Amino acid sequence: MTSADSEPTSDTTPLPTGRRWHLAENAYEDALTSFEFAILQAEGGFQRFAIQAIRAATDLDLAFNEIVALHVVRMQERSKDTATIAQLTNREDLPNLQYNLRKLVSLGLLERRKAGTSSVFTVTEKGRAVTDRYAQLRRETLVSNLEELSDITTKMRHASRSMQVLTGLYEAASRELATLNTAVLFEPLENGSRSRRSTKRASD
């Protein structure tokens, strides 16, 4: 019997004991957990690259979030307000984002001007020069290597779409968490934490 003829394993079937842990008890959870770790690892690599590239491009000391904000402000060569930058980067920590933007302004990479009741940010000539250098280094050290991979454009587009869908699922799950009555789900623990109620207790 070939593998194609064999009975498929359900994604809800418990994983073998050696593969099972609290975040991954079946194939569904294992796939999601693997994806989450891949995101963390890719993000870590991306952050290290971005910081190293900006250091190679200029003598400025910029944090990862500041580098991202700088590129986002320059995107499409259009001025952007704080709310738009937060939306594009999926950030809710507005005070931290505002600090990042103030620092970029103080370094001469962005300029700030009033637009009605809000402020908008525009990249300066210095900021344009820095981001151009970053883009050049990115093409020479990263993009050139990606081009050697088979069908990488299609694969990255599929991965991007999957991550966008998953982002929406995380947002929906976060809203659902806000509606849960955890007092029903969990028993109080000694230090104020809560353990999960047993099946027997929940059915009583």
MIMARZA-626509 format. One record per residue (C-alpha): residue number from 1; residue in three letters; chain; x, z negated, y. Coordinates in pm, whole numbers, plus 50000, padded with zeros to 5 digits. Each point is the difference from the previous one (the first is absolute). Layout:
REM residues N
NUM | ALA | A | X | Z | Y
...
//
This chain:
REM residues 204
1 | MET | A | 50000 | 50000 | 50000
2 | THR | A | 50138 | 50093 | 50339
3 | SER | A | 49990 | 49773 | 50304
4 | ALA | A | 49730 | 50224 | 50146
5 | ASP | A | 49783 | 49936 | 49694
6 | SER | A | 50050 | 49624 | 50003
7 | GLU | A | 49743 | 49762 | 50144
8 | PRO | A | 50075 | 49950 | 50372
9 | THR | A | 50069 | 49647 | 50117
10 | SER | A | 49758 | 49869 | 50261
11 | ASP | A | 50149 | 49908 | 50334
12 | THR | A | 49821 | 49666 | 49966
13 | THR | A | 50163 | 49920 | 49665
14 | PRO | A | 50228 | 49696 | 50037
15 | LEU | A | 50370 | 50085 | 50024
16 | PRO | A | 50238 | 49887 | 49725
17 | THR | A | 50100 | 49636 | 50044
18 | GLY | A | 50351 | 50087 | 50114
19 | ARG | A | 49868 | 50224 | 50280
20 | ARG | A | 49715 | 49779 | 50117
21 | TRP | A | 50023 | 49764 | 50296
22 | HIS | A | 49772 | 49850 | 50263
23 | LEU | A | 49982 | 50317 | 50213
24 | ALA | A | 49983 | 50250 | 49714
25 | GLU | A | 49785 | 49925 | 49697
26 | ASN | A | 49892 | 50360 | 49923
27 | ALA | A | 50103 | 50358 | 50079
28 | TYR | A | 49797 | 50013 | 50323
29 | GLU | A | 50166 | 49688 | 50137
30 | ASP | A | 50342 | 50108 | 49870
31 | ALA | A | 49973 | 50336 | 50180
32 | LEU | A | 49889 | 49834 | 50325
33 | THR | A | 50276 | 49739 | 49982
34 | SER | A | 50262 | 50267 | 49929
35 | PHE | A | 49870 | 50196 | 50300
36 | GLU | A | 50019 | 49690 | 50222
37 | PHE | A | 50359 | 49936 | 49895
38 | ALA | A | 50085 | 50366 | 50061
39 | ILE | A | 49856 | 49966 | 50353
40 | LEU | A | 50209 | 49687 | 50063
41 | GLN | A | 50316 | 50166 | 49871
42 | ALA | A | 49940 | 50322 | 50194
43 | GLU | A | 49924 | 49803 | 50316
44 | GLY | A | 50320 | 49799 | 49958
45 | GLY | A | 50203 | 50317 | 49957
46 | PHE | A | 49825 | 50164 | 50295
47 | GLN | A | 50068 | 49701 | 50224
48 | ARG | A | 50371 | 49991 | 49909
49 | PHE | A | 50031 | 50375 | 50060
50 | ALA | A | 49819 | 49988 | 50335
51 | ILE | A | 50211 | 49712 | 50130
52 | GLN | A | 50325 | 50157 | 49880
53 | ALA | A | 49904 | 50338 | 50148
54 | ILE | A | 49920 | 49854 | 50341
55 | ARG | A | 50331 | 49809 | 49994
56 | ALA | A | 50181 | 50324 | 49924
57 | ALA | A | 49811 | 50178 | 50277
58 | THR | A | 50053 | 49739 | 50272
59 | ASP | A | 50155 | 49663 | 50069
60 | LEU | A | 49657 | 49842 | 50057
61 | ASP | A | 49886 | 49716 | 49774
62 | LEU | A | 49645 | 50086 | 49897
63 | ALA | A | 49782 | 49839 | 49733
64 | PHE | A | 49804 | 50216 | 49756
65 | ASN | A | 49664 | 49948 | 50176
66 | GLU | A | 50159 | 50099 | 50331
67 | ILE | A | 50139 | 50319 | 49848
68 | VAL | A | 49659 | 50090 | 49857
69 | ALA | A | 49827 | 49929 | 50333
70 | LEU | A | 50250 | 50220 | 50183
71 | HIS | A | 49936 | 50296 | 49767
72 | VAL | A | 49623 | 49949 | 50014
73 | VAL | A | 49999 | 50001 | 50381
74 | ARG | A | 50190 | 50330 | 49996
75 | MET | A | 49767 | 50151 | 49736
76 | GLN | A | 49855 | 50329 | 50130
77 | GLU | A | 50167 | 49920 | 50335
78 | ARG | A | 49686 | 49814 | 50111
79 | SER | A | 49981 | 49665 | 50179
80 | LYS | A | 49832 | 49724 | 49798
81 | ASP | A | 49853 | 49660 | 50068
82 | THR | A | 50060 | 49691 | 49790
83 | ALA | A | 49672 | 50036 | 49810
84 | THR | A | 50085 | 50354 | 49891
85 | ILE | A | 50350 | 49898 | 49887
86 | ALA | A | 49852 | 49710 | 49804
87 | GLN | A | 49746 | 50230 | 49837
88 | LEU | A | 50258 | 50260 | 49899
89 | THR | A | 50228 | 49736 | 49845
90 | ASN | A | 49716 | 49785 | 49857
91 | ARG | A | 50122 | 49692 | 50184
92 | GLU | A | 49784 | 49705 | 50102
93 | ASP | A | 50280 | 49785 | 50146
94 | LEU | A | 49941 | 50119 | 50356
95 | PRO | A | 50215 | 49731 | 50168
96 | ASN | A | 50298 | 50108 | 49787
97 | LEU | A | 49931 | 50367 | 50068
98 | GLN | A | 49979 | 49929 | 50372
99 | TYR | A | 50337 | 49823 | 49979
100 | ASN | A | 50147 | 50304 | 49818
101 | LEU | A | 49873 | 50230 | 50273
102 | ARG | A | 50129 | 49778 | 50281
103 | LYS | A | 50344 | 50002 | 49841
104 | LEU | A | 49998 | 50379 | 49974
105 | VAL | A | 49904 | 50019 | 50368
106 | SER | A | 50278 | 49756 | 50096
107 | LEU | A | 50253 | 50216 | 49813
108 | GLY | A | 49890 | 50309 | 50189
109 | LEU | A | 49860 | 50175 | 49691
110 | LEU | A | 49637 | 49984 | 50113
111 | GLU | A | 49827 | 49987 | 50335
112 | ARG | A | 49676 | 49820 | 50063
113 | ARG | A | 49730 | 50092 | 50249
114 | LYS | A | 49647 | 49888 | 50071
115 | ALA | A | 49712 | 50221 | 49889
116 | GLY | A | 49672 | 49847 | 50106
117 | THR | A | 49972 | 49652 | 49855
118 | SER | A | 50276 | 50049 | 49742
119 | SER | A | 50365 | 50103 | 49987
120 | VAL | A | 50141 | 50310 | 49836
121 | PHE | A | 50352 | 50061 | 49876
122 | THR | A | 50203 | 50318 | 50023
123 | VAL | A | 50342 | 50076 | 49857
124 | THR | A | 50278 | 50035 | 50259
125 | GLU | A | 50283 | 50253 | 50000
126 | LYS | A | 50223 | 49733 | 49850
127 | GLY | A | 49739 | 49927 | 49734
128 | ARG | A | 49967 | 50372 | 49929
129 | ALA | A | 50377 | 50032 | 49956
130 | VAL | A | 50011 | 49703 | 49761
131 | THR | A | 49709 | 50126 | 49789
132 | ASP | A | 50151 | 50351 | 49993
133 | ARG | A | 50323 | 49857 | 49861
134 | TYR | A | 49803 | 49799 | 49744
135 | ALA | A | 49813 | 50315 | 49894
136 | GLN | A | 50326 | 50193 | 49962
137 | LEU | A | 50157 | 49728 | 49784
138 | ARG | A | 49677 | 49978 | 49795
139 | ARG | A | 50008 | 50375 | 49931
140 | GLU | A | 50367 | 49997 | 49903
141 | THR | A | 49991 | 49695 | 49770
142 | LEU | A | 49643 | 49977 | 49868
143 | VAL | A | 49799 | 50319 | 50045
144 | SER | A | 50282 | 50217 | 49863
145 | ASN | A | 49997 | 49797 | 49677
146 | LEU | A | 49620 | 50012 | 49970
147 | GLU | A | 50006 | 50379 | 50020
148 | GLU | A | 50190 | 50008 | 49671
149 | LEU | A | 49717 | 49829 | 49810
150 | SER | A | 49747 | 50217 | 49818
151 | ASP | A | 49665 | 50046 | 50178
152 | ILE | A | 50074 | 49698 | 50219
153 | THR | A | 49766 | 50107 | 50283
154 | THR | A | 49694 | 50002 | 49771
155 | LYS | A | 50105 | 49675 | 49834
156 | MET | A | 50045 | 49821 | 50333
157 | ARG | A | 49662 | 50124 | 50125
158 | HIS | A | 49832 | 49871 | 49683
159 | ALA | A | 50182 | 49668 | 50033
160 | SER | A | 49903 | 49973 | 50367
161 | ARG | A | 49635 | 50065 | 49916
162 | SER | A | 50009 | 49739 | 49722
163 | MET | A | 50149 | 49744 | 50237
164 | GLN | A | 49738 | 50077 | 50265
165 | VAL | A | 49723 | 49946 | 49745
166 | LEU | A | 50161 | 49678 | 49881
167 | THR | A | 50035 | 49879 | 50359
168 | GLY | A | 49624 | 50039 | 50039
169 | LEU | A | 49941 | 49808 | 49677
170 | TYR | A | 50222 | 49714 | 50119
171 | GLU | A | 49809 | 49990 | 50332
172 | ALA | A | 49667 | 49989 | 49815
173 | ALA | A | 50128 | 49729 | 49766
174 | SER | A | 50121 | 49796 | 50299
175 | ARG | A | 49653 | 50014 | 50154
176 | GLU | A | 49846 | 49898 | 49669
177 | LEU | A | 50235 | 49702 | 49974
178 | ALA | A | 49864 | 49876 | 50331
179 | THR | A | 49650 | 49981 | 49847
180 | LEU | A | 50094 | 49802 | 49689
181 | ASN | A | 49909 | 49635 | 49953
182 | THR | A | 50326 | 49874 | 49853
183 | ALA | A | 49851 | 49655 | 49948
184 | VAL | A | 49790 | 50155 | 49723
185 | LEU | A | 50292 | 50190 | 49847
186 | PHE | A | 50269 | 49732 | 50001
187 | GLU | A | 50039 | 49630 | 49929
188 | PRO | A | 50189 | 49798 | 50264
189 | LEU | A | 50363 | 49926 | 49914
190 | GLU | A | 50190 | 49682 | 50081
191 | ASN | A | 50177 | 50145 | 50305
192 | GLY | A | 49697 | 50167 | 50148
193 | SER | A | 50047 | 50324 | 49806
194 | ARG | A | 49742 | 50123 | 49755
195 | SER | A | 50017 | 50091 | 49634
196 | ARG | A | 49759 | 50241 | 49840
197 | ARG | A | 49685 | 49847 | 49856
198 | SER | A | 49981 | 50024 | 49625
199 | THR | A | 49748 | 50238 | 49845
200 | LYS | A | 49816 | 49705 | 49848
201 | ARG | A | 49973 | 49818 | 50333
202 | ALA | A | 49886 | 50313 | 50182
203 | SER | A | 49722 | 50055 | 49746
204 | ASP | A | 49873 | 49641 | 50025
//
